Amino acid sequence: MGLDFVEAFFPVLSAHALHITGEYYNIRNRLSFFMLQSSGIGGCAHLVNFQGTDTLSGVMTARTYYGAEMAGHSIPAAEHR
């Protein structure tokens, strides 16, 4: 779920939240948390089989829930500048 999804469906999600709860919730913040949580789970699953990663949330999830001191490593690359 990327930013395109959020931008495309923001009006629909906001209207739905207002209809269901009677209140306006900040959908963008809630989706950002969901995306961070999802990337942590997916990144941690990737680290079961590989050590290379650029997903900091995966490394932090592995540290928090599995006690991994350093579950993954990145490499110097041009796109990291």
C-alpha positions in Angstrom: 0.0 0.0 0.0 1.8 3.1 -1.2 1.2 6.8 -1.3 -0.8 6.4 -4.5 -3.3 4.3 -2.7 -3.6 6.8 0.1 -4.1 9.8 -2.2 -6.5 8.0 -4.5 -8.8 6.6 -1.7 -8.3 9.3 0.9 -11.7 10.9 0.3 -13.4 7.5 0.4 -11.6 6.4 3.6 -12.3 9.7 5.3 -16.0 9.5 4.4 -16.3 5.9 5.6 -14.6 6.7 8.9 -17.0 9.6 9.5 -20.0 7.5 8.6 -19.0 4.5 10.8 -17.7 6.4 13.9 -19.4 9.8 13.6 -16.0 11.4 14.0 -13.2 12.4 11.6 -10.0 10.5 12.1 -6.7 11.4 10.6 -6.6 8.6 8.0 -3.1 9.5 6.7 -1.5 9.0 10.1 -3.3 5.7 10.7 -2.3 4.4 7.3 1.3 5.5 7.9 1.4 3.4 11.1 -0.1 0.5 9.2 2.5 0.8 6.5 5.3 0.9 9.0 3.9 -2.1 10.9 3.5 -4.0 7.6 7.0 -3.2 6.4 8.4 -4.4 9.8 6.6 -7.7 9.5 7.6 -8.2 5.9 11.2 -7.0 6.5 11.6 -9.3 9.5 10.3 -12.3 7.4 12.8 -11.5 4.7 15.6 -11.5 7.4 14.8 -15.1 8.2 16.5 -16.1 5.0 18.7 -13.2 4.1 21.1 -10.8 5.9 21.0 -8.0 3.3 18.3 -5.4 3.8 17.5 -1.7 3.6 14.3 -2.0 5.6 15.1 -0.5 9.0 11.6 -1.4 10.3 12.4 -5.1 9.6 15.6 -4.9 11.6 13.8 -3.1 14.5 11.0 -5.7 14.5 13.5 -8.5 14.7 15.3 -6.7 17.6 12.1 -6.0 19.5 10.3 -9.3 19.2 13.2 -11.8 18.7 16.1 -10.2 20.5 18.2 -10.0 17.4 21.1 -7.7 18.1 21.7 -6.9 14.4 19.5 -9.0 12.1 20.4 -7.4 8.8 23.0 -5.2 7.1 23.0 -2.8 4.2 25.7 -2.1 1.7 27.1 1.2 0.4 25.3 2.0 -2.8 24.6 5.0 -4.9 20.9 5.2 -4.1 21.8 5.5 -0.4 23.3 9.0 -0.8 
